[in-house]
Amino acid sequence: MDNTVLLDRISTDRLQDLAQQLRVDSVRATAAANSGHPTSSMSAADLMAVLLARHFRYDFTDPHAAGNDHLIFSKGHASPLLYAMYRAAGAIDDAELLSYRSRGSRLEGHPTPRVPWVDVATGSLGLGLPVGVGLALTGRYLDRLPYRTWVLCGDSELAEGSVWEAFEHAACHELDNLTVVVDVNRLGQRGPTRHGWDTAAYARRIGAFGWHTIEIDGHDVTEIDRAYTEAAGTAGQPTVILARTHKGRGVAAVEDQQGAHGKPLPDPDQAIRELGGRGSPGWRSSRPRSGSGRTRSGLARCTCGADVVVLDGEVSDSTRTQCFADEHPERFFEFYIAEQQMTAAALGMQARGWTPYLATFGAFLTRAYDFLRMAAVGRASVRVAGTHAGVSIGQDGPSQMALEDLAAFQAIHGSTVLYPCDANQTARLTAALADRRGVSYLRLTRGATPVIYEEGGEFPVGGSRVLRPSTDDQVTIAAAGITVHEALLAASQLTARGVSARVIDLYSVKPIDAATLRQAARDTGRIITVEDHWAEGGLGDAVLEVFADGTDEILPIVRTLAVREMPGSASPEDQLADAGIDARAITSAALTLARA
Amino acid sequence: MDNTVLLDRISTDRLQDLAQQLRVDSVRATAAANSGHPTSSMSAADLMAVLLARHFRYDFTDPHAAGNDHLIFSKGHASPLLYAMYRAAGAIDDAELLSYRSRGSRLEGHPTPRVPWVDVATGSLGLGLPVGVGLALTGRYLDRLPYRTWVLCGDSELAEGSVWEAFEHAACHELDNLTVVVDVNRLGQRGPTRHGWDTAAYARRIGAFGWHTIEIDGHDVTEIDRAYTEAAGTAGQPTVILARTHKGRGVAAVEDQQGAHGKPLPDPDQAIRELGGRGSPGWRSSRPRSGSGRTRSGLARCTCGADVVVLDGEVSDSTRTQCFADEHPERFFEFYIAEQQMTAAALGMQARGWTPYLATFGAFLTRAYDFLRMAAVGRASVRVAGTHAGVSIGQDGPSQMALEDLAAFQAIHGSTVLYPCDANQTARLTAALADRRGVSYLRLTRGATPVIYEEGGEFPVGGSRVLRPSTDDQVTIAAAGITVHEALLAASQLTARGVSARVIDLYSVKPIDAATLRQAARDTGRIITVEDHWAEGGLGDAVLEVFADGTDEILPIVRTLAVREMPGSASPEDQLADAGIDARAITSAALTLARA
């Protein structure tokens, strides 16, 4: 039996009933939690009811089915509506619905993939739409499956630049498998949005980017249904449905009222009565779309990297991802200078089981820091390569230098931070990230560095390499990346001065090799850390943290060398010298420390 | 003598000569430096020649003149062109031009305010335009002066979401004092841009946002001149001039060629001959615009905060900046959910001597991290308040929690990071930031906390408050913000268990009160740090760094308590308990440590 035929039989009345039921459950969940965003849920209830009943192809019993559609709540604060949909579909029971926002519940204040039907965490506005673009790209170019991606946006979040990166990218790729529904309820958190109910203002803008636009009354289920059908039937263009709605729709006390954002309704029982009382759930799961794509099972990991996808931010010549593009054009994606869209696309791709690596200058990853933070909230696995780290890039000056990247990436929950110092180590660590869960960061140096390691050497994540160890070492120099070479030079200079120095290559900044550092503390009592990064949050802090769990009996004297003044333009060598992180500076610090 | 009359006499030939001179000097500067972006400069030379000669009102001998126009090179890599303009205007001499990118030169690879004619550092694409919006807002609404703001953008950077935040904001504020010139040279760093020379594609998009658009041949000085005149004469709308140009214009070896980005020309001498040889500079400075605005001098700082401006990211009800808006609507700016534009606007405002404070949820400041990093590169002074810090926000869940903000802001060069724990302290520290240079961050808690300090108390930046000190203290608890209250509770619990604990309120996380911490190390030998932040880059690391300059004779045993698992939704109290940063956890850690 074809699903479409079945769904045609659903009457308008039943759609309206379903919408009211979603509203009631949004009210109930937020009342039970005594927090949350019922009014932001109620405005979009009709939109989601029609989607769930008639257009969303999804088997809730099998969230990983390849043909399942994808639904992203970019307005993540409307999570009560999403969870109400799950209840209506029978995916969760009433007791779980009412556990909303309580300790231990997977129904968090904003959706996360702790719930199996959620692809990515949302709640930072402006993120869901570019992730949707990533899923639509995945469907079209990687999975090659006919699933559709649906994104529910708020109107407020259209002020975020990230959504315009997404509008541009989706239209240029003619992603007609993507439909964005904007719940234009005209009220943001603190008051009216800039454009209010002027959906034409949005349509002009989004239309100019090449989207098909439809403006509707977002509470008229017939108009909504027609819009979805039109969206699905539009070829060569993504569609945005701009739906005029009322925040808090259906309950007079809050409908279209300011000051009702992010609060449970004042009188939930009255509200439920006003909405027609508690309905009973029972929307059954529809079937995924069928199609013969490149499903995950068809791409076994044993085919060695066949699920690796590379994303570029218009610097593939500098980052050298062009080599991958030449060999695997079908798995290379150019995002131009749009780091947020690039990162969000990686989130979408990994949600479908692909293994994305994205690369740009490390400095410009700061543009996507929110999305990387949210990647961790969403338990996503993405691999990020940041090139042009530190002052050693030389003449281009500080705007192009990643000097805060170690701090930023270490502060992402569950992250891995690697910082190789030569080509062979880089190759191995790059490969190692494929199997790494969470957000991984590979910090890369711009210039050519000497090759000090054997090809194919082992560099386990969480390990280190101890160079020049000796039992009578008087001082340890802990370095990574470009400073490893300076440290080796310093160690030679120190030998000439009668000081024996151990050098540790801490290529794994997080997790760090605590055992080796503790051994060094015992052996030498003195550790100098040296890094091409600001003094805050980098390698030095990572080393200090090893000795800060209150258990160590031997605390080493530590001296951290790092960049402490704003650099200008200069040669790489001069930059390292001026920052006090070159061999000479290390030698000087080591002599002082060794004699202390 | 009216300047306009004078300029009308300049012949087309002389404009072309000036343009060629700018090209020649761009080639010479990059050849001398053996690095830089001559081709990106050459494409825009005609555009900038006509601007400099005929439309830009600026007294190079008095860069702080209130009536000066503002010119922002959003494509900061075209700095050779900017410096060539300075030479043409007689602001720098030839020797300085040729110091480009050399050690110590203020003519860095990308412009910074080390050069007095530069308002803000650029070089991270997508930043200059929103800063230009900030300057135009300042001219219109704060300074109330007739100066114009001109922004030179590259075409590649129109892929950045931040520029669309700017297009939206500028049009909605009808900033007809803003003109954006897009150098559509069709070639990005790695190859063709998405839209190539299709200026109509850009015009449709930007026009839909409400801008006046003009498409021209960017090498035709007559068309350029006419476009500037049209822009200046357009009322109620900002204007974008979309200029089709050739990258590397004027030198056959590189003109419109791929692979010529960011490199000195292969044969500079030949190129200079091809461009007509070295001209001689001698463009004299034009006069600033005159007008009676609210100039800086009219707003003496003694009028107590009269230069304070508050910027909101659509959360003024939560951050409580609404109070300021109610009292000073003329100095309150709503940016809706567009953190990049909000931050960039602050950069523009401070460049004109205003004292901007911007506020939103701390978590969402990650959206503007690149701009905050660039603020430091540009020696800008902006004050940032981030609310809803840490797990203690409770039910909303991790997407709304600032848990990496201490790391991110500490890693901004020259930053100040403050974290008050009660209302009186917050008031004093907020006021203290007005006089603070650089990027300042005020971390704020969502919930109500007990008031423990006297009204009007002194809380110097770089200081701390020692609570419950005693000569026989056995352990020190270093806390800030919400954990101060947990620490005080723990200290009471510890007293009951026979352990005397000193509590230090480290409200100044950066700079930190090293002397007080060293005293605590001497007195107690044991320090517990406790923070509502990830373990990386926060308060704990800041404390550890105090003892990492290699000089300390007494190293304390340190134990860092911080958030180490991804939180979900729960009550604030449960969140603190689950993260192991509540009074009970502190007490337990202190007992262990005190007995170690």
Chai-1 contact restraints between the chains, C-beta under 6 A:
chainA,res_idxA,chainB,res_idxB,connection_type,confidence,min_distance_angstrom,max_distance_angstrom,comment,restraint_id
A,S35,B,Q395,contact,1.0,0.0,6.0,A-B,restraint_1
A,R101,B,Q395,contact,1.0,0.0,6.0,A-B,restraint_2
A,R101,B,S569,contact,1.0,0.0,6.0,A-B,restraint_3
A,R103,B,A570,contact,1.0,0.0,6.0,A-B,restraint_4
A,R103,B,D574,contact,1.0,0.0,6.0,A-B,restraint_5
A,E108,B,G397,contact,1.0,0.0,6.0,A-B,restraint_6
A,E108,B,G568,contact,1.0,0.0,6.0,A-B,restraint_7
A,E108,B,S569,contact,1.0,0.0,6.0,A-B,restraint_8
A,G109,B,Q395,contact,1.0,0.0,6.0,A-B,restraint_9
A,G109,B,D396,contact,1.0,0.0,6.0,A-B,restraint_10
A,G109,B,G397,contact,1.0,0.0,6.0,A-B,restraint_11
A,G109,B,S569,contact,1.0,0.0,6.0,A-B,restraint_12
A,H110,B,G397,contact,1.0,0.0,6.0,A-B,restraint_13
A,H110,B,S399,contact,1.0,0.0,6.0,A-B,restraint_14
A,G123,B,S399,contact,1.0,0.0,6.0,A-B,restraint_15
A,S124,B,S399,contact,1.0,0.0,6.0,A-B,restraint_16
A,L125,B,I337,contact,1.0,0.0,6.0,A-B,restraint_17
A,S156,B,I337,contact,1.0,0.0,6.0,A-B,restraint_18
A,E157,B,I337,contact,1.0,0.0,6.0,A-B,restraint_19
A,A159,B,Y336,contact,1.0,0.0,6.0,A-B,restraint_20
A,A159,B,I337,contact,1.0,0.0,6.0,A-B,restraint_21
A,A159,B,A338,contact,1.0,0.0,6.0,A-B,restraint_22
A,E160,B,I337,contact,1.0,0.0,6.0,A-B,restraint_23
A,G161,B,G161,contact,1.0,0.0,6.0,A-B,restraint_24
A,G161,B,S162,contact,1.0,0.0,6.0,A-B,restraint_25
A,G161,B,W164,contact,1.0,0.0,6.0,A-B,restraint_26
A,G161,B,E165,contact,1.0,0.0,6.0,A-B,restraint_27
A,G161,B,Q340,contact,1.0,0.0,6.0,A-B,restraint_28
A,S162,B,G161,contact,1.0,0.0,6.0,A-B,restraint_29
A,W164,B,G161,contact,1.0,0.0,6.0,A-B,restraint_30
A,W164,B,W164,contact,1.0,0.0,6.0,A-B,restraint_31
A,E165,B,G161,contact,1.0,0.0,6.0,A-B,restraint_32
A,C172,B,R194,contact,1.0,0.0,6.0,A-B,restraint_33
A,G188,B,E314,contact,1.0,0.0,6.0,A-B,restraint_34
A,Q189,B,E314,contact,1.0,0.0,6.0,A-B,restraint_35
A,Q189,B,V315,contact,1.0,0.0,6.0,A-B,restraint_36
A,R190,B,E314,contact,1.0,0.0,6.0,A-B,restraint_37
A,R190,B,S316,contact,1.0,0.0,6.0,A-B,restraint_38
A,R190,B,D317,contact,1.0,0.0,6.0,A-B,restraint_39
A,R194,B,C172,contact,1.0,0.0,6.0,A-B,restraint_40
A,R194,B,Y336,contact,1.0,0.0,6.0,A-B,restraint_41
A,R204,B,A208,contact,1.0,0.0,6.0,A-B,restraint_42
A,R205,B,A208,contact,1.0,0.0,6.0,A-B,restraint_43
A,R205,B,F209,contact,1.0,0.0,6.0,A-B,restraint_44
A,A208,B,R204,contact,1.0,0.0,6.0,A-B,restraint_45
A,A208,B,R205,contact,1.0,0.0,6.0,A-B,restraint_46
A,A208,B,A208,contact,1.0,0.0,6.0,A-B,restraint_47
A,F209,B,R205,contact,1.0,0.0,6.0,A-B,restraint_48
A,E314,B,G188,contact,1.0,0.0,6.0,A-B,restraint_49
A,E314,B,Q189,contact,1.0,0.0,6.0,A-B,restraint_50
A,E314,B,R190,contact,1.0,0.0,6.0,A-B,restraint_51
A,V315,B,Q189,contact,1.0,0.0,6.0,A-B,restraint_52
A,S316,B,R190,contact,1.0,0.0,6.0,A-B,restraint_53
A,D317,B,R190,contact,1.0,0.0,6.0,A-B,restraint_54
A,Y336,B,A159,contact,1.0,0.0,6.0,A-B,restraint_55
A,Y336,B,R194,contact,1.0,0.0,6.0,A-B,restraint_56
A,I337,B,L125,contact,1.0,0.0,6.0,A-B,restraint_57
A,I337,B,S156,contact,1.0,0.0,6.0,A-B,restraint_58
A,I337,B,E157,contact,1.0,0.0,6.0,A-B,restraint_59
A,I337,B,A159,contact,1.0,0.0,6.0,A-B,restraint_60
A,I337,B,E160,contact,1.0,0.0,6.0,A-B,restraint_61
A,A338,B,A159,contact,1.0,0.0,6.0,A-B,restraint_62
A,Q340,B,G161,contact,1.0,0.0,6.0,A-B,restraint_63
A,T366,B,Y369,contact,1.0,0.0,6.0,A-B,restraint_64
A,T366,B,D370,contact,1.0,0.0,6.0,A-B,restraint_65
A,T366,B,R373,contact,1.0,0.0,6.0,A-B,restraint_66
A,R367,B,D370,contact,1.0,0.0,6.0,A-B,restraint_67
A,Y369,B,T366,contact,1.0,0.0,6.0,A-B,restraint_68
A,Y369,B,Y369,contact,1.0,0.0,6.0,A-B,restraint_69
A,D370,B,T366,contact,1.0,0.0,6.0,A-B,restraint_70
A,D370,B,R367,contact,1.0,0.0,6.0,A-B,restraint_71
A,R373,B,T366,contact,1.0,0.0,6.0,A-B,restraint_72
A,V377,B,P398,contact,1.0,0.0,6.0,A-B,restraint_73
A,V377,B,S399,contact,1.0,0.0,6.0,A-B,restraint_74
A,Q395,B,S35,contact,1.0,0.0,6.0,A-B,restraint_75
A,Q395,B,R101,contact,1.0,0.0,6.0,A-B,restraint_76
A,Q395,B,G109,contact,1.0,0.0,6.0,A-B,restraint_77
A,D396,B,G109,contact,1.0,0.0,6.0,A-B,restraint_78
A,G397,B,E108,contact,1.0,0.0,6.0,A-B,restraint_79
A,G397,B,G109,contact,1.0,0.0,6.0,A-B,restraint_80
A,G397,B,H110,contact,1.0,0.0,6.0,A-B,restraint_81
A,P398,B,V377,contact,1.0,0.0,6.0,A-B,restraint_82
A,S399,B,H110,contact,1.0,0.0,6.0,A-B,restraint_83
A,S399,B,G123,contact,1.0,0.0,6.0,A-B,restraint_84
A,S399,B,S124,contact,1.0,0.0,6.0,A-B,restraint_85
A,S399,B,V377,contact,1.0,0.0,6.0,A-B,restraint_86
A,E404,B,A411,contact,1.0,0.0,6.0,A-B,restraint_87
A,A407,B,A407,contact,1.0,0.0,6.0,A-B,restraint_88
A,A407,B,A411,contact,1.0,0.0,6.0,A-B,restraint_89
A,A407,B,G537,contact,1.0,0.0,6.0,A-B,restraint_90
A,A408,B,A408,contact,1.0,0.0,6.0,A-B,restraint_91
A,Q410,B,E536,contact,1.0,0.0,6.0,A-B,restraint_92
A,A411,B,E404,contact,1.0,0.0,6.0,A-B,restraint_93
A,A411,B,A407,contact,1.0,0.0,6.0,A-B,restraint_94
A,A411,B,W534,contact,1.0,0.0,6.0,A-B,restraint_95
A,A411,B,E536,contact,1.0,0.0,6.0,A-B,restraint_96
A,A411,B,G537,contact,1.0,0.0,6.0,A-B,restraint_97
A,H413,B,M566,contact,1.0,0.0,6.0,A-B,restraint_98
A,W534,B,A411,contact,1.0,0.0,6.0,A-B,restraint_99
A,E536,B,Q410,contact,1.0,0.0,6.0,A-B,restraint_100
A,E536,B,A411,contact,1.0,0.0,6.0,A-B,restraint_101
A,G537,B,A407,contact,1.0,0.0,6.0,A-B,restraint_102
A,G537,B,A411,contact,1.0,0.0,6.0,A-B,restraint_103
A,G537,B,G537,contact,1.0,0.0,6.0,A-B,restraint_104
A,D541,B,D541,contact,1.0,0.0,6.0,A-B,restraint_105
A,L544,B,L544,contact,1.0,0.0,6.0,A-B,restraint_106
A,L544,B,A548,contact,1.0,0.0,6.0,A-B,restraint_107
A,A548,B,L544,contact,1.0,0.0,6.0,A-B,restraint_108
A,A548,B,V558,contact,1.0,0.0,6.0,A-B,restraint_109
A,A548,B,T560,contact,1.0,0.0,6.0,A-B,restraint_110
A,G550,B,I557,contact,1.0,0.0,6.0,A-B,restraint_111
A,G550,B,R559,contact,1.0,0.0,6.0,A-B,restraint_112
A,G550,B,L593,contact,1.0,0.0,6.0,A-B,restraint_113
A,L555,B,L555,contact,1.0,0.0,6.0,A-B,restraint_114
A,I557,B,G550,contact,1.0,0.0,6.0,A-B,restraint_115
A,V558,B,A548,contact,1.0,0.0,6.0,A-B,restraint_116
A,R559,B,G550,contact,1.0,0.0,6.0,A-B,restraint_117
A,T560,B,A548,contact,1.0,0.0,6.0,A-B,restraint_118
A,M566,B,H413,contact,1.0,0.0,6.0,A-B,restraint_119
A,G568,B,E108,contact,1.0,0.0,6.0,A-B,restraint_120
A,S569,B,R101,contact,1.0,0.0,6.0,A-B,restraint_121
A,S569,B,E108,contact,1.0,0.0,6.0,A-B,restraint_122
A,S569,B,G109,contact,1.0,0.0,6.0,A-B,restraint_123
A,A570,B,R103,contact,1.0,0.0,6.0,A-B,restraint_124
A,D574,B,R103,contact,1.0,0.0,6.0,A-B,restraint_125
A,L593,B,G550,contact,1.0,0.0,6.0,A-B,restraint_126
